[in-house]
Amino acid sequence: MLNLAHTLEDVRESVRRVEANKLNGVDAEWLSPQEVKEVCPILNIGDDIRYPVMGATFQPRAGIAKHDHVAWALARRASELGVDLIQNCEVTGFLFEGDRVTGVETSRGRIHAGKVALAAAGHSSVVAGLAGLELPIQSHPLQALVSELFEPVHPTVVMSNHVHVYVSQAHKGELVMGAGIDQYVGYGQRGAFHGIEEQMAAAVELFPIFARAHVLRTWGGIVDTTLDASPIISKTPVDQLYVNCGWGTGGFKGTPASGYTFAHTIAHDEPHPLNAPFALDRFETGHLIDEHGAAAVAH
Ligand SMILES: Cc1cc2nc3c(=O)[nH]c(=O)nc-3n(C[C@H](O)[C@H](O)[C@H](O)COP(=O)(O)OP(=O)(O)OC[C@H]3O[C@@H](n4cnc5c(N)ncnc54)[C@H](O)[C@@H]3O)c2cc1C
């Protein structure tokens, strides 16, 4: 994956991230514009664009995981281990004995449980609200776009935070593009048109070869953002209710650590050392997590 830098500030910050990654045993490289061109020949590195490319961070080992394959594989393995997966079953309320949660009301009936774990991503606030809990998150639309099919021309994921677009090419041939969240809060599962226009302008600026490509499909999902761009994996003030949310635009790649530490928290009624700093109470104590660049979450 190439993450482009377009200003001196971008260059300083990107080089710092490369070095920080290396110090933590993660491979990363800093490339000059000419080296960027060698990795991705169709990229415009000329100085005739709004923000000329001044270099890029590069992770040659990075890859793309197919989210539906991963979700189904996890579901199958969980099912084999005895987990009941119930689809099309909306939680509509919580059951309590005193201050302790003892189950959920659903569109398919009541389910009793010793412990309840909430992982509803963009709808976390809505579901937590049913238990009388207010979460420190905001829900925003995040959209993605795909083009018609092309011959393979684009070898890696290219991302630019500055002109703001990411572009990759799927195996089938379509370009997959996106950018950041739409700035307004909302639950409508579609993005605003100006968001699409801005991403397309940035994509064509970086890749003039795509000027005549057609966008075939756009869609939007709802992502849950926190003010320190880090997730919440935590106990809650409600006895035996646990929450995993705030993953924003990056919760897919965080899934293994997220699931592992959440399971530990639920089983032991206390966090694993890895997720202890990601507790809900940081928004009261002010011990926010200062790792915007390193977080799985990119909002
Ligand atoms: C367009 C787009 C692109 C993205 N790209 C990336 C990316 O490149 N890399 C990355 O790492 N992440 C990406 N993300 C973010 C990632 O998809 C999320 O962070 C991740 O899916 C969250 O996983 P989750 O299991 O917490 O929630 P989800 O996978 O969203 O699952 C939550 C579930 O809760 C269900 N639910 C909601 N309310 C109720 C209710 N009342 N009762 C019962 N069930 C309910 C929902 O139906 C849903 O199935 C992207 C998101 C979007 C929208």
The ligand as an SDF file (V2000), in Angstrom:
LIG
                    3D

 53 58  0  0  0  0  0  0  0  0999 V2000
  -17.8980    1.8530    3.0850 C   0  0  0  0  0  0  0  0  0  0  0  0
  -17.0900    1.2950    4.2150 C   0  0  0  0  0  0  0  0  0  0  0  0
  -15.7700    0.9250    4.0040 C   0  0  0  0  0  0  0  0  0  0  0  0
  -15.0180    0.3870    5.0320 C   0  0  0  0  0  0  0  0  0  0  0  0
  -13.7090    0.0240    4.7600 N   0  0  0  0  0  0  0  0  0  0  0  0
  -12.9620   -0.5360    5.7450 C   0  0  0  0  0  0  0  0  0  0  0  0
  -11.6200   -0.9510    5.4740 C   0  0  0  0  0  0  0  0  0  0  0  0
  -11.1190   -0.8170    4.3470 O   0  0  0  0  0  0  0  0  0  0  0  0
  -10.8980   -1.5050    6.4790 N   0  0  0  0  0  0  0  0  0  0  0  0
  -11.4120   -1.6760    7.7300 C   0  0  0  0  0  0  0  0  0  0  0  0
  -10.7070   -2.1930    8.5940 O   0  0  0  0  0  0  0  0  0  0  0  0
  -12.6900   -1.2840    8.0240 N   0  0  0  0  0  0  0  0  0  0  0  0
  -13.4720   -0.7140    7.0680 C   0  0  0  0  0  0  0  0  0  0  0  0
  -14.7460   -0.2810    7.3550 N   0  0  0  0  0  0  0  0  0  0  0  0
  -15.2250   -0.3360    8.7620 C   0  0  0  0  0  0  0  0  0  0  0  0
  -15.6910   -1.7110    9.1390 C   0  0  0  0  0  0  0  0  0  0  0  0
  -16.6220   -2.1630    8.1630 O   0  0  0  0  0  0  0  0  0  0  0  0
  -16.3560   -1.6750   10.5470 C   0  0  0  0  0  0  0  0  0  0  0  0
  -15.5060   -1.0470   11.4910 O   0  0  0  0  0  0  0  0  0  0  0  0
  -16.6320   -3.1050   11.0080 C   0  0  0  0  0  0  0  0  0  0  0  0
  -17.4670   -3.7860   10.0710 O   0  0  0  0  0  0  0  0  0  0  0  0
  -17.3220   -3.0980   12.3770 C   0  0  0  0  0  0  0  0  0  0  0  0
  -17.4970   -4.4490   12.7450 O   0  0  0  0  0  0  0  0  0  0  0  0
  -18.5070   -4.8160   13.8770 P   0  0  0  0  0  0  0  0  0  0  0  0
  -18.5200   -6.3190   13.9660 O   0  0  0  0  0  0  0  0  0  0  0  0
  -18.1960   -4.0390   15.1220 O   0  0  0  0  0  0  0  0  0  0  0  0
  -19.9130   -4.2750   13.3570 O   0  0  0  0  0  0  0  0  0  0  0  0
  -20.7620   -4.6800   12.0500 P   0  0  0  0  0  0  0  0  0  0  0  0
  -19.9820   -5.5770   11.1580 O   0  0  0  0  0  0  0  0  0  0  0  0
  -21.3330   -3.4170   11.4760 O   0  0  0  0  0  0  0  0  0  0  0  0
  -21.9300   -5.5200   12.7180 O   0  0  0  0  0  0  0  0  0  0  0  0
  -22.8630   -4.8920   13.5760 C   0  0  0  0  0  0  0  0  0  0  0  0
  -24.1310   -5.6910   13.4380 C   0  0  0  0  0  0  0  0  0  0  0  0
  -25.0900   -5.2380   14.3940 O   0  0  0  0  0  0  0  0  0  0  0  0
  -26.3580   -5.3590   13.8140 C   0  0  0  0  0  0  0  0  0  0  0  0
  -27.3460   -4.5580   14.5650 N   0  0  0  0  0  0  0  0  0  0  0  0
  -27.4930   -3.2170   14.6280 C   0  0  0  0  0  0  0  0  0  0  0  0
  -28.5320   -2.8970   15.4230 N   0  0  0  0  0  0  0  0  0  0  0  0
  -29.0420   -4.0770   15.8760 C   0  0  0  0  0  0  0  0  0  0  0  0
  -30.1350   -4.4250   16.7400 C   0  0  0  0  0  0  0  0  0  0  0  0
  -30.9150   -3.5010   17.3070 N   0  0  0  0  0  0  0  0  0  0  0  0
  -30.3830   -5.7370   16.9780 N   0  0  0  0  0  0  0  0  0  0  0  0
  -29.6000   -6.7100   16.4360 C   0  0  0  0  0  0  0  0  0  0  0  0
  -28.5560   -6.4480   15.6190 N   0  0  0  0  0  0  0  0  0  0  0  0
  -28.2810   -5.1460   15.3450 C   0  0  0  0  0  0  0  0  0  0  0  0
  -26.1440   -4.8670   12.3800 C   0  0  0  0  0  0  0  0  0  0  0  0
  -27.1760   -5.3410   11.5460 O   0  0  0  0  0  0  0  0  0  0  0  0
  -24.7960   -5.5070   12.0490 C   0  0  0  0  0  0  0  0  0  0  0  0
  -24.9490   -6.7880   11.4690 O   0  0  0  0  0  0  0  0  0  0  0  0
  -15.5560    0.2420    6.3430 C   0  0  0  0  0  0  0  0  0  0  0  0
  -16.8970    0.6190    6.5690 C   0  0  0  0  0  0  0  0  0  0  0  0
  -17.6430    1.1270    5.5170 C   0  0  0  0  0  0  0  0  0  0  0  0
  -19.0820    1.5160    5.7880 C   0  0  0  0  0  0  0  0  0  0  0  0
  1  2  1  0
  2  3  1  0
  2 52  2  0
  3  4  2  0
  4  5  1  0
  4 50  1  0
  5  6  2  0
  6  7  1  0
  6 13  1  0
  7  8  2  0
  7  9  1  0
  9 10  1  0
 10 11  2  0
 10 12  1  0
 12 13  2  0
 13 14  1  0
 14 15  1  0
 14 50  1  0
 15 16  1  0
 16 17  1  0
 16 18  1  0
 18 19  1  0
 18 20  1  0
 20 21  1  0
 20 22  1  0
 22 23  1  0
 23 24  1  0
 24 25  2  0
 24 26  1  0
 24 27  1  0
 27 28  1  0
 28 29  2  0
 28 30  1  0
 28 31  1  0
 31 32  1  0
 32 33  1  0
 33 34  1  0
 33 48  1  0
 34 35  1  0
 35 36  1  0
 35 46  1  0
 36 37  1  0
 36 45  1  0
 37 38  2  0
 38 39  1  0
 39 40  1  0
 39 45  2  0
 40 41  1  0
 40 42  2  0
 42 43  1  0
 43 44  2  0
 44 45  1  0
 46 47  1  0
 46 48  1  0
 48 49  1  0
 50 51  2  0
 51 52  1  0
 52 53  1  0
M  END
$$$$
